[in-house]
Every structure is written in C-alpha cells, then in structure tokens.
Amino acid sequence: MSRRAVILVMVFLGALLTGNIVILGIWLPIWKNRAANVESANRTIVSSPATPSETTNHTSIASAGTAMPTSDLVLERQLPSPSGNLQIKYSRDRKTKIRRITVEDVHRPGVTSVLCDSKQPAWALVSPDDQWIAVNQRHAAGGGVRLYRRGGTSSVQYDPVEGTGPQNSQLQETIWQTYLRAMKADPGTPRRGATIDATGWENDSRKLDVSVVFLSTPQNPDVPEPWRCTYDVASKQIEPAPDQPAPTEVVDNSPNEQTSEHSNEVGENVQNSETANAEENEFPGERFPATRLDELTVPDVNESSLSEITYAINEMFARHGAEFKDKKVTKQFEQFSWYKPRPGLSLDEIETEFSDLEKQNLKVLGRCRDAKLAVAKHKSRPVRGQAVHEESVGEKVMRGIRNWQDSGAPMPPHP
C-alpha cells in the first residue's frame, strides 16, 4: 500500500472518530432532553405562557388561593369550545385531589391559563363567541355558577365578573330569590343543598341558561323538580323558562306570616341534603365513579359480578357520549342528564378521550371481564367421561338469551 493511501485511510478514520464523538457527546444529550420535555408535556397540561400578559393571567385568575404543584397533575379530559378556538382541559392532582380547569388556545398550543382550582367538582361552559365562561362548582351544601369574561389582549385571559364569586354571590342570590318568589316560598328559606348551575349558552352568547337543582341523597331521594331560567349577561335580567312558574310580587316577610306548604317542603329537603356527596354528584346517578377517580386493582374488581363489570365499562363510555347500538344499554343511561350521545363517533374514538387513569382502569376491567367469561365458559363444558346432553334448538336459544342477560349487554371491543 502506498504512503498516500495510508494517509487517506488515517484521515477517514479520524473523521469517523470525530463524528462519533460529536454524536455521543453533543447531539445525543440534546435529543434526550427534548424527548424528556415532550414526555413531561404529555403527562401534564401546565405549560409556560408565551407572553408576559399571559403569565400574569396565569396567576391572577386562579381562585384557589395557593398554586398547587404541577408534577402530580393528571389530565382527565379535554373538550373544545363551541367555536373550536379554545380547549378546556380538566386535570386532577393525585395527592391533594384538587381539580384544575385550564384554558388553552387551540391555534397556539402551549398558550394556557388556569381558570380555577377547586377541591369540589367543577366544570366550565364557554359561550359561542368565546367572550364568556360559566364555571359550575359543587360542594356538600349545594353549589353555584361563577362568570368569567375575556379581558386584555390574550386569547386565554378570563377575569371573574364582580358579584358572581363562589362566596356571597349576588348573581346566585338574585336567582335564588327569584325562584322563591316563583314558588311563593318564604324569602328566608336557606339554600343549603340547592345548587344553581349553568346549563348552556344561547346562540347570541348573551343569555345563559340556568337551573335551580336540589341534590338528592339516599336518605332523602324525593326533592323538588328543577326550576329553569335565563340570565342576560348584558342587562343582568332573569327570565323564567316559558314552562316554569313566574315570580310574583315580593310578599311581606313578617315573623308571623305563614309560609306555603311548598316552602316548608323545600326547606326540609334542603336541610336534609346538607350531607350530599359532591364528589359523586358530578355525574348524578352514576354507579361507579371510582372508574374515573381512583386507580382500580384486579383484586378489587374481581369482587364484582360480571354484570357489574359490564355496566361499569359501559358507564365509562356513556360519560363520554358513546352511542350504543343495543337499546337496552341506551335505556340504562338516557335517564341521566349528563348522558349526551354523540352520533358518528366509534367506541375507539371515544376511548381516545379517556384520561390516563380511565384508560388504565378500562384495561383492568376488561381483563377481569374476560377472565370471568372464560371461567363461565369452562364451567359449561362437560366433564370427561360424563354423558353429553345434546341441546335442542330451543334450549340453545334460551341459553344464549340467558348468557346475554347475565353479561348485561354487548361489550365494546377492547384489546
């Protein structure tokens, strides 16, 4: 080999060695850091605002007093606003159990602000024009709605409207007094156990649909029917729904005045509702709230029957608006106000909206369901040496019907 060839080989090896050093020493650590940042962003919904104004908003509109740590936040669900410009994200701290509602700009991912932190169930309703957000909060003694209005130049900056706060809310008190006048009840009737919830916005984003709802308890399931009205955010006027009783003139509130039979019933029901479990009232009537709140284990789930596991899985999909082909399953959930079917979405698409906790619990439920089905099938097989009884066509049909009833309903496909 010539001297020139030897030099070329040495130069080539030196260049190759230098490239490996650059890759291992510089590029690889940078790539690992980026991957870690992406993974961290996927685990939590908290991101750094892009402008100083958004940074100020992140701390000024939070209603929880002290900011909670973000390391234990788990995204439970996220919903788009009616306009599609905003994303409302719901997260939960596994240690403190505090809920956080965050607003994110869809067109600028990462631009977010905290709307509120709450230990009680809370959810937000965005107006069609994105100018208003109504936040409902529940607690053991009832609950109420609070209004936020877009402010400043940021697309995610929302400031609380004065007089609509969770404590001593003028808005809630006005609606409550309007309700009492409509029911011809004593103006001094306490509101414990009654919640004033926002249920939706009108298309013009000016009127907010509101309902006065009494929270039932196992000890007192019979409560008055909800009373509905609209609140004009511009004129601040309250108008009862067309099919609801209208308020009368304010009556004399003297100590000797006799209250109506309905007001006595309302007062008794409200007082008996003080111990309502706010955690479970986020989805009134649900049987298995643990599927969205706690981490399930196989031993715990195995204590439930096959039909209960089937119902729990279907309930998880129902909370996210799954449309069931089986009418029996649909009938189980259409009695609940929170069940809003979304036609056109497959079960797989619905499952992508599950929180990480729900996805994990779904796997545990599915594993236990499959195991119980396998055991039931094994028990139905004949023992070796035992005479096999040939079923008639009618017996096969009846056995299939009984198996279908035992399983509760056709199950969504899961891996």
C-alpha positions in Angstrom: 0.0 0.0 0.0 1.3 3.4 -0.9 2.0 6.2 1.5 -0.8 8.3 0.1 -3.3 5.5 0.6 -2.2 5.1 4.2 -2.7 8.8 4.8 -6.2 8.7 3.3 -7.2 5.8 5.4 -6.0 7.6 8.6 -7.8 10.8 7.6 -11.0 8.8 7.1 -10.7 7.0 10.4 -10.0 10.3 12.2 -13.1 11.9 10.6 -15.2 8.9 11.6 -14.0 9.0 15.2 -14.6 12.8 15.4 -18.2 12.3 14.1 -18.9 9.6 16.7 -17.6 11.9 19.5 -19.9 14.8 18.3 -22.9 12.5 18.2 -22.3 10.9 21.5 -21.2 14.0 23.4 -23.4 16.7 21.9 -26.3 15.6 19.8 -27.4 12.6 21.9 -27.9 14.6 25.2 -29.8 17.3 23.4 -32.1 14.7 21.8 -32.7 13.0 25.2 -33.6 16.4 26.8 -36.1 17.1 24.0 -37.7 13.7 24.4 -38.0 14.2 28.2 -39.6 17.6 27.7 -42.2 16.1 25.3 -42.9 13.3 27.7 -43.3 15.7 30.5 -45.7 17.8 28.5 -47.8 14.8 27.7 -48.1 13.9 31.4 -49.3 17.4 32.5 -51.3 20.2 31.0 -49.4 23.0 32.5 -47.3 25.0 30.1 -45.4 28.2 30.1 -47.3 31.2 28.7 -45.9 32.8 25.6 -46.2 36.5 26.6 -45.9 38.5 29.8 -49.6 39.3 29.8 -50.5 35.6 29.7 -48.1 34.9 32.6 -49.9 37.5 34.7 -53.2 36.0 33.8 -52.0 32.5 34.8 -51.7 33.6 38.4 -54.3 36.4 38.7 -57.5 34.5 37.8 -56.8 31.3 39.7 -59.3 31.1 42.5 -57.7 28.5 44.8 -55.6 30.8 47.0 -52.3 29.0 46.6 -51.0 27.4 43.5 -50.8 23.6 43.7 -47.7 21.7 42.4 -47.9 20.6 38.8 -45.8 17.4 39.0 -48.8 15.2 40.1 -51.3 16.7 37.7 -53.1 14.1 35.6 -55.2 15.1 32.6 -58.7 13.6 33.0 -60.4 15.0 29.9 -60.4 17.9 27.5 -63.2 19.4 25.5 -63.3 22.0 22.7 -65.2 25.2 22.9 -68.3 25.7 20.6 -66.2 27.9 18.3 -63.3 25.4 18.2 -60.8 28.1 19.2 -60.3 27.1 22.8 -59.6 23.8 24.6 -60.9 23.3 28.1 -58.7 20.9 30.0 -59.6 19.2 33.3 -56.8 17.8 35.4 -56.6 16.4 38.9 -53.8 16.3 41.5 -53.4 12.7 42.6 -52.1 13.7 46.1 -54.3 16.7 47.0 -57.3 15.7 44.9 -57.6 19.3 43.8 -59.2 19.8 40.3 -57.8 22.3 37.9 -59.6 23.8 34.8 -57.2 25.2 32.2 -58.0 27.2 29.0 -55.7 26.6 26.0 -55.6 28.4 22.7 -56.1 25.7 20.0 -54.2 27.8 17.4 -51.2 28.3 19.7 -50.7 25.1 21.7 -48.9 25.8 24.9 -50.6 29.2 25.5 -52.7 28.4 28.5 -54.1 29.9 31.7 -55.6 28.4 34.8 -59.3 29.2 35.1 -59.8 27.8 38.6 -58.5 25.3 41.2 -61.1 23.6 43.3 -61.4 20.7 45.7 -65.0 20.2 44.7 -66.4 19.1 41.3 -66.3 21.9 38.8 -66.9 22.2 35.0 -66.9 25.1 32.5 -69.3 26.2 29.7 -67.8 28.5 27.1 -70.1 30.9 25.2 -70.3 30.6 21.3 -68.3 33.8 20.8 -65.6 32.8 23.4 -66.2 36.0 25.4 -67.8 34.4 28.4 -67.1 31.2 30.5 -69.5 30.0 33.2 -67.9 27.7 35.8 -70.1 25.5 38.0 -68.8 24.3 41.3 -70.4 21.8 43.7 -70.0 21.3 47.4 -71.8 19.4 50.1 -74.2 22.2 50.9 -75.0 22.9 47.2 -73.1 24.9 44.8 -73.3 27.7 42.2 -72.2 29.3 39.0 -69.5 31.9 38.5 -69.0 34.0 35.4 -65.7 34.9 33.7 -65.2 37.4 30.9 -62.4 37.6 28.4 -60.1 40.5 29.2 -56.8 42.0 28.0 -55.2 41.1 24.7 -54.6 37.4 25.4 -56.9 34.8 23.9 -56.9 32.8 27.1 -57.2 35.6 29.7 -60.5 35.5 31.6 -61.3 37.6 34.6 -64.0 36.8 37.2 -67.1 39.0 36.9 -67.7 41.1 40.0 -70.6 39.9 42.1 -70.6 36.3 40.7 -68.0 34.8 43.0 -68.4 31.5 44.8 -68.9 33.2 48.2 -71.8 35.7 48.7 -72.6 35.7 45.0 -75.0 38.4 44.1 -75.9 36.5 40.9 -76.7 33.3 42.8 -78.7 35.2 45.5 -80.7 37.0 42.9 -81.6 33.8 41.1 -82.5 32.1 44.4 -84.8 34.9 45.5 -86.5 34.9 42.0 -87.0 31.1 42.4 -88.6 31.6 45.9 -91.0 34.2 44.6 -91.9 32.0 41.7 -92.7 29.1 44.2 -94.4 31.6 46.6 -92.0 30.5 49.3 -90.6 32.3 52.3 -87.8 34.6 51.2 -85.8 33.5 54.2 -85.6 29.8 53.1 -82.0 28.7 53.3 -80.3 27.5 50.1 -78.3 24.6 51.7 -78.5 21.6 49.4 -79.6 23.5 46.4 -77.2 24.3 43.5 -77.6 26.9 40.9 -76.0 25.5 37.7 -75.4 27.0 34.3 -76.7 24.5 31.7 -75.9 26.2 28.4 -75.5 29.4 26.4 -77.9 30.8 23.8 -76.6 31.2 20.3 -76.2 35.0 20.7 -73.8 34.5 23.7 -75.9 37.0 25.6 -78.2 34.7 27.6 -77.1 32.0 29.9 -79.5 29.1 30.7 -79.5 28.4 34.5 -81.3 25.9 36.7 -82.0 25.6 40.4 -81.5 22.0 41.3 -81.9 20.2 44.7 -79.3 17.5 45.3 -81.0 14.2 46.4 -79.4 11.9 48.9 -80.0 8.2 49.7 -81.8 9.4 52.9 -83.9 11.9 51.0 -84.3 11.0 47.4 -87.5 13.0 46.8 -86.7 16.6 46.0 -88.5 19.4 44.1 -88.2 19.4 40.3 -85.5 21.7 38.9 -86.6 25.3 38.1 -85.1 26.8 34.9 -84.5 30.4 33.8 -82.2 32.5 31.6 -79.8 35.2 32.8 -79.0 38.1 30.4 -75.3 38.9 31.0 -75.7 42.4 29.5 -78.9 43.6 31.2 -78.5 41.3 34.2 -82.2 40.4 34.0 -83.6 37.0 34.9 -86.4 35.5 32.9 -88.1 32.2 33.8 -88.3 29.5 31.2 -91.7 29.5 29.3 -92.9 26.3 31.1 -91.8 27.4 34.5 -93.7 29.4 37.2 -93.1 33.1 37.0 -92.2 35.1 40.2 -94.9 37.2 41.9 -94.6 40.4 43.9 -92.4 40.2 46.9 -94.5 39.3 49.9 -94.4 40.8 53.4 -91.6 39.0 55.3 -93.1 39.4 58.8 -92.3 36.9 61.6 -95.9 35.9 62.0 -96.5 35.1 58.3 -97.4 31.5 57.5 -95.3 30.0 54.7 -96.8 27.9 52.0 -96.8 24.1 52.1 -94.3 24.1 49.2 -91.8 26.3 51.0 -91.9 24.0 54.0 -91.2 21.1 51.8 -88.3 23.0 50.1 -86.8 24.0 53.4 -87.0 20.4 54.8 -85.5 18.9 51.6 -82.7 21.5 51.5 -81.7 20.8 55.1 -81.7 17.1 54.6 -79.4 17.5 51.6 -76.5 19.0 53.5 -74.6 15.8 53.6 -74.7 15.3 49.8 -71.5 13.8 48.5 -70.3 16.4 46.0 -67.7 14.0 44.6 -70.4 11.7 43.3 -72.8 14.4 42.2 -70.7 15.5 39.3 -72.5 12.7 37.3 -75.7 12.3 39.3 -76.9 8.7 39.3 -73.6 7.1 38.2 -72.9 3.7 39.9 -69.1 3.5 39.6 -67.5 6.9 40.0 -64.3 5.1 41.1 -63.6 4.3 37.4 -62.7 8.0 36.9 -61.4 8.9 40.3 -59.4 6.0 41.7 -56.9 3.5 40.4 -58.6 0.1 40.3 -56.8 -3.1 41.0 -57.6 -6.6 39.8 -58.4 -8.0 43.3 -60.9 -5.2 43.9 -62.6 -5.6 40.5 -62.8 -9.4 40.9 -65.1 -8.9 43.9 -67.7 -7.5 41.4 -70.0 -9.7 39.3 -69.8 -10.0 35.6 -72.9 -7.8 35.1 -71.4 -5.1 37.4 -68.1 -5.1 35.5 -70.1 -4.9 32.2 -72.1 -1.9 33.5 -69.0 -0.1 34.8 -67.3 -0.3 31.3 -70.5 0.9 29.5 -70.8 3.7 32.1 -67.3 4.9 31.3 -68.2 5.2 27.6 -71.6 6.8 28.4 -69.9 9.6 30.4 -68.0 10.5 27.2 -71.1 10.4 25.0 -70.8 7.0 23.4 -73.8 5.9 21.3 -74.7 2.3 22.0 -76.2 0.0 19.3 -78.1 -2.0 22.0 -81.3 -0.2 23.0 -81.2 -1.8 26.4 -77.9 -0.2 27.2 -79.0 3.1 25.9 -82.1 3.0 28.1 -79.9 2.4 31.1 -78.2 5.8 30.6 -80.7 8.0 28.8 -82.4 8.7 32.2 -79.3 10.7 33.3 -79.0 14.4 32.4 -75.2 14.0 31.8 -75.6 11.4 29.1 -75.3 13.2 25.8 -74.9 10.8 22.9 -72.6 11.9 20.0 -73.6 10.0 16.9 -71.0 9.2 14.4 -68.2 8.5 16.9 -66.9 5.0 17.2 -66.0 3.4 20.5 -62.3 3.6 19.7 -62.6 7.3 19.0 -64.4 7.8 22.3 -61.7 5.8 24.1 -59.0 8.2 22.9 -60.7 10.9 25.0 -60.3 8.9 28.2 -57.9 10.2 30.8 -54.8 8.2 31.6 -56.5 7.0 34.8 -59.6 5.9 32.9 -57.6 4.0 30.2 -55.7 2.1 32.9 -59.0 1.3 34.7 -60.5 0.2 31.4 -57.7 -2.3 30.9 -58.2 -3.7 34.4 -62.0 -4.0 34.0 -61.6 -5.7 30.6 -59.0 -8.2 31.9 -61.3 -9.2 34.8 -64.3 -9.3 32.5 -62.5 -11.7 30.1 -61.4 -13.9 33.0 -64.9 -14.2 34.3 -66.2 -15.0 30.8 -63.5 -17.7 30.4 -64.4 -19.3 33.8 -68.1 -19.3 32.9 -67.3 -21.0 29.6 -65.1 -23.5 31.2 -67.7 -24.5 33.8 -70.2 -25.0 31.0 -68.0 -27.7 29.4 -68.9 -31.4 30.1 -66.6 -33.4 32.4 -64.6 -36.1 30.8 -66.5 -39.4 31.0 -69.8 -37.7 31.5 -72.5 -38.2 29.0 -73.1 -35.2 26.8 -76.6 -34.0 26.6 -77.5 -32.8 23.1 -79.3 -29.5 23.3 -82.3 -28.9 21.2 -82.6 -25.7 19.1 -84.9 -24.2 21.7 -82.5 -24.9 24.5 -79.7 -23.3 22.6 -81.7 -20.2 22.0 -82.7 -19.9 25.7 -79.1 -20.5 26.8 -77.9 -17.7 24.5 -80.6 -15.3 25.9 -79.6 -16.1 29.5 -75.9 -15.6 28.7 -76.7 -12.3 27.1 -78.7 -11.1 30.0 -76.0 -12.2 32.5 -73.4 -10.3 30.7 -75.6 -7.1 30.9 -75.2 -6.1 27.2 -72.9 -6.5 24.2 -69.5 -5.3 25.2 -67.4 -2.7 23.3 -64.4 -4.2 21.6 -61.1 -3.9 23.6 -57.7 -5.4 23.2 
